[in-house]
Amino acid sequence: MIIYKTPQEIAVMRESNQIVAKVLTELKAMVRPGVRTRDLDAYAEARARELGAVPAFKGYRGYPGSLCTSVNEEIIHGIPSDRVLKDGDIIGLDFGVLFEGFYGDAARTVPVGAIGPQARRLIAVAEAAFTKGIEHMKKGNRISDISHAIQEYVESEGFSVIRSFVGHGIGYSPHEEPQVPNFGPPGRGPKIKEGLTLAIEPMIAAGDWEEEILEDGWTAVTKDRSLSAHYEHTVAMTARGVEILSLGEPEKPPLFSPEGKRYA
């Protein structure tokens, strides 16, 4: 069952997601060669609590960290450890919090030092794919219209979309209905209505889309060990259009009209 949110509930979700945005912005500034992923995790947990929130991932279904740190071929759910980041790596930072009863969730892939041209383009395409998806988040459209737009764009750029993991509804729980795949034909799934809140998260690979789970039971990697990038925001369909709740200051969250056109 999809839980549609009231404007008041979306307002609290906005606060929750602004905490996520703040922490991710600060983590991005910390990423450099020589940093341990464990140190990023410790900072994220401490900073979230300082801001009045609870890390959403720690202990969720047994996950041991507060932050997912996925390096290079790791798609998602990389566990923080003593691993030291090296020049040329890329790292996916996926973070969520619980604040006043509502969850926030976002992710970005960050370069470590100087990275190669393929890695730079992969990160850019993952971010642009998110934008292509929300351009189709219009009232009356269906969930798979978002999915199809993401897949079409990513594959047109020569990359592949991961199929084993999907975006999702979010709000009272970190994972609510509906699922939001990053692939598939248009015109399927629930209709998009006001009050819908989603975590839309393109996960893409430089090579093939097939994945496997490492022995830790969490870390998903590309089967061919090609680079992977992840980009995620929590969004809400409001009376004014689509709002990206997890964009941080000083950027003003861009709004899209119900017809999918960007407001000036």
C-alpha positions as CSV (number, residue, x, y, z in Angstrom):
1,M,0.0,0.0,0.0
2,I,1.3,3.5,-0.9
3,I,1.2,6.0,1.9
4,Y,0.5,9.4,0.4
5,K,1.8,12.3,2.6
6,T,0.1,15.5,3.6
7,P,1.9,18.9,3.1
8,Q,2.6,18.9,6.9
9,E,4.2,15.4,6.7
10,I,6.2,16.5,3.7
11,A,7.4,19.5,5.6
12,V,8.9,17.2,8.3
13,M,10.4,15.0,5.6
14,R,12.1,18.1,4.2
15,E,13.8,18.7,7.5
16,S,14.9,15.1,7.7
17,N,16.3,15.2,4.2
18,Q,18.1,18.5,4.8
19,I,20.0,16.8,7.6
20,V,21.0,14.1,5.1
21,A,22.0,16.7,2.6
22,K,24.1,18.6,5.1
23,V,26.0,15.4,6.2
24,L,26.6,14.3,2.7
25,T,28.0,17.7,1.7
26,E,30.4,17.6,4.7
27,L,31.4,14.0,3.9
28,K,32.2,15.0,0.3
29,A,34.6,17.6,1.5
30,M,36.3,14.9,3.7
31,V,36.9,12.5,0.8
32,R,40.5,12.4,-0.3
33,P,43.3,9.8,-0.7
34,G,44.4,8.4,2.7
35,V,41.0,8.6,4.4
36,R,39.5,5.4,5.8
37,T,35.9,4.5,5.0
38,R,35.4,3.8,8.7
39,D,36.3,7.4,9.5
40,L,33.6,8.7,7.1
41,D,31.1,6.4,8.8
42,A,32.0,7.6,12.3
43,Y,31.7,11.2,11.2
44,A,28.3,10.7,9.6
45,E,26.8,9.0,12.7
46,A,28.2,11.6,15.1
47,R,27.1,14.5,12.9
48,A,23.5,13.2,12.4
49,R,23.1,12.8,16.2
50,E,24.5,16.3,16.7
51,L,21.8,17.6,14.3
52,G,19.0,15.8,16.2
53,A,18.6,12.8,14.0
54,V,19.2,9.0,14.3
55,P,21.2,7.2,11.6
56,A,18.7,5.2,9.6
57,F,20.9,2.4,8.3
58,K,22.7,1.2,11.5
59,G,21.1,-2.0,12.6
60,Y,18.5,-1.9,9.8
61,R,18.1,-5.6,8.8
62,G,21.5,-6.1,10.5
63,Y,23.5,-3.6,8.5
64,P,26.6,-2.8,10.7
65,G,27.3,0.8,9.6
66,S,25.6,4.2,9.6
67,L,26.9,5.1,6.1
68,C,27.2,2.9,3.0
69,T,30.6,3.3,1.4
70,S,30.8,1.7,-2.0
71,V,34.2,1.9,-3.8
72,N,34.8,1.5,-7.5
73,E,33.0,-1.7,-8.6
74,E,30.9,-1.8,-5.5
75,I,27.3,-0.8,-6.4
76,I,25.7,-0.3,-3.0
77,H,25.8,-1.4,0.6
78,G,29.6,-1.3,0.9
79,I,30.5,-1.7,4.6
80,P,32.7,0.9,6.2
81,S,36.1,-0.6,7.3
82,D,39.8,0.2,7.6
83,R,40.0,0.4,3.8
84,V,42.0,3.5,2.8
85,L,40.8,5.5,-0.2
86,K,43.4,5.9,-3.0
87,D,43.9,8.5,-5.7
88,G,41.7,7.6,-8.7
89,D,39.0,5.7,-6.7
90,I,35.4,6.7,-6.7
91,I,33.1,6.2,-3.7
92,G,29.4,6.0,-3.4
93,L,28.2,7.7,-0.1
94,D,24.6,6.5,0.8
95,F,23.2,8.0,4.0
96,G,19.8,8.2,5.7
97,V,18.4,9.4,8.9
98,L,15.2,9.3,11.1
99,F,14.0,12.7,12.3
100,E,10.8,13.3,14.1
101,G,9.2,10.1,12.8
102,F,10.2,10.5,9.1
103,Y,13.1,9.1,7.1
104,G,15.4,10.9,4.7
105,D,17.7,9.2,2.2
106,A,20.2,10.3,-0.5
107,A,23.4,9.2,-2.1
108,R,26.1,10.6,-4.4
109,T,29.3,9.2,-5.9
110,V,32.4,11.2,-5.2
111,P,35.8,11.2,-6.9
112,V,38.9,10.5,-4.8
113,G,41.7,12.8,-6.0
114,A,42.2,12.7,-9.7
115,I,40.0,10.2,-11.5
116,G,40.0,9.0,-15.1
117,P,37.6,10.3,-17.9
118,Q,35.4,7.2,-17.8
119,A,34.8,7.5,-14.1
120,R,34.1,11.2,-14.4
121,R,31.5,10.5,-17.2
122,L,30.0,7.6,-15.3
123,I,29.3,9.9,-12.2
124,A,27.9,12.6,-14.4
125,V,25.6,10.2,-16.3
126,A,24.2,8.8,-13.0
127,E,23.3,12.3,-11.8
128,A,21.8,13.3,-15.1
129,A,19.8,10.0,-15.2
130,F,18.1,11.1,-12.0
131,T,17.1,14.4,-13.6
132,K,15.8,12.5,-16.7
133,G,13.7,10.4,-14.4
134,I,12.1,13.2,-12.4
135,E,11.2,15.0,-15.6
136,H,8.7,12.2,-16.0
137,M,7.3,12.4,-12.5
138,K,4.1,14.1,-13.6
139,K,0.7,13.8,-12.1
140,G,-1.2,11.2,-14.1
141,N,2.0,9.5,-15.3
142,R,2.9,6.1,-14.0
143,I,5.9,5.0,-12.0
144,S,7.5,3.1,-14.9
145,D,7.6,6.3,-16.9
146,I,10.4,7.4,-14.5
147,S,12.1,4.0,-14.8
148,H,12.0,4.0,-18.6
149,A,13.4,7.5,-18.9
150,I,16.4,6.6,-16.7
151,Q,17.2,3.4,-18.6
152,E,16.8,5.1,-22.0
153,Y,19.2,7.8,-21.1
154,V,21.8,5.7,-19.4
155,E,22.0,3.2,-22.2
156,S,22.1,6.0,-24.8
157,E,25.3,7.0,-23.0
158,G,26.8,3.6,-23.4
159,F,26.4,2.5,-19.8
160,S,24.0,-0.1,-18.1
161,V,21.5,0.2,-15.3
162,I,21.6,-2.2,-12.4
163,R,18.5,-4.3,-12.2
164,S,18.7,-6.2,-8.9
165,F,18.2,-3.0,-6.8
166,V,15.6,-0.3,-7.2
167,G,14.3,3.0,-5.8
168,H,11.4,3.0,-3.4
169,G,8.8,4.9,-1.5
170,I,9.9,6.5,1.7
171,G,8.5,8.3,4.7
172,Y,7.4,6.5,7.8
173,S,9.7,3.7,6.8
174,P,13.0,3.8,4.9
175,H,11.5,1.5,2.3
176,E,7.8,1.9,1.4
177,E,5.7,1.0,-1.6
178,P,6.0,1.5,-4.5
179,Q,9.3,0.1,-5.9
180,V,10.9,2.4,-8.5
181,P,13.1,0.3,-10.9
182,N,15.7,2.1,-13.1
183,F,14.6,0.1,-16.2
184,G,11.5,-1.2,-17.9
185,P,8.8,-0.1,-20.4
186,P,6.7,3.0,-19.8
187,G,3.1,3.2,-18.8
188,R,3.1,0.6,-16.0
189,G,2.7,0.7,-12.2
190,P,0.7,3.1,-9.9
191,K,-0.3,6.5,-11.2
192,I,1.6,9.5,-9.8
193,K,-0.5,11.6,-7.4
194,E,0.0,14.4,-5.0
195,G,1.6,13.3,-1.7
196,L,3.7,10.6,-3.3
197,T,7.2,10.5,-1.8
198,L,10.0,8.5,-3.4
199,A,13.7,7.8,-3.2
200,I,14.8,7.8,-6.8
201,E,18.2,6.3,-7.2
202,P,19.9,5.4,-10.5
203,M,22.6,2.8,-10.0
204,I,24.6,2.3,-13.2
205,A,27.7,0.4,-14.4
206,A,30.4,1.1,-17.0
207,G,30.1,-2.6,-18.1
208,D,27.4,-5.2,-17.7
209,W,24.5,-4.8,-15.3
210,E,24.8,-8.2,-13.6
211,E,25.9,-8.1,-9.9
212,E,26.8,-10.4,-7.1
213,I,27.0,-10.1,-3.3
214,L,30.3,-10.5,-1.5
215,E,30.9,-12.9,1.4
216,D,30.0,-10.1,3.9
217,G,26.4,-10.6,2.9
218,W,25.9,-6.9,2.0
219,T,28.3,-5.5,-0.5
220,A,26.9,-5.7,-4.0
221,V,29.5,-5.5,-6.8
222,T,29.4,-5.6,-10.6
223,K,30.0,-9.2,-11.7
224,D,32.5,-8.0,-14.3
225,R,34.1,-5.7,-11.8
226,S,33.4,-2.6,-13.9
227,L,33.0,0.8,-12.2
228,S,29.6,1.6,-10.7
229,A,28.0,4.9,-9.7
230,H,25.0,5.7,-7.6
231,Y,23.0,8.9,-7.3
232,E,19.9,9.3,-5.1
233,H,17.5,12.0,-3.8
234,T,14.2,11.8,-1.9
235,V,11.5,13.7,-3.9
236,A,7.9,14.6,-3.2
237,M,5.0,15.3,-5.5
238,T,3.4,18.5,-4.1
239,A,0.6,20.7,-5.3
240,R,3.3,22.9,-7.0
241,G,5.1,19.9,-8.7
242,V,8.0,17.7,-7.9
243,E,10.3,19.0,-5.0
244,I,13.7,17.4,-4.4
245,L,13.7,17.3,-0.6
246,S,17.4,16.3,-0.1
247,L,19.1,19.0,-2.0
248,G,21.1,21.1,0.4
249,E,21.8,24.8,0.9
250,P,22.9,27.1,-0.6
251,E,21.2,25.5,-3.6
252,K,17.5,26.2,-3.8
253,P,15.6,23.0,-4.4
254,P,14.4,23.1,-8.0
255,L,10.8,22.5,-8.5
256,F,9.1,20.9,-11.5
257,S,5.6,21.7,-12.5
258,P,3.0,18.9,-12.6
259,E,3.6,18.8,-16.3
260,G,7.3,18.2,-15.7
261,K,8.6,21.6,-16.7
262,R,11.2,23.3,-14.5
263,Y,10.0,26.5,-12.8
264,A,12.1,29.6,-13.4
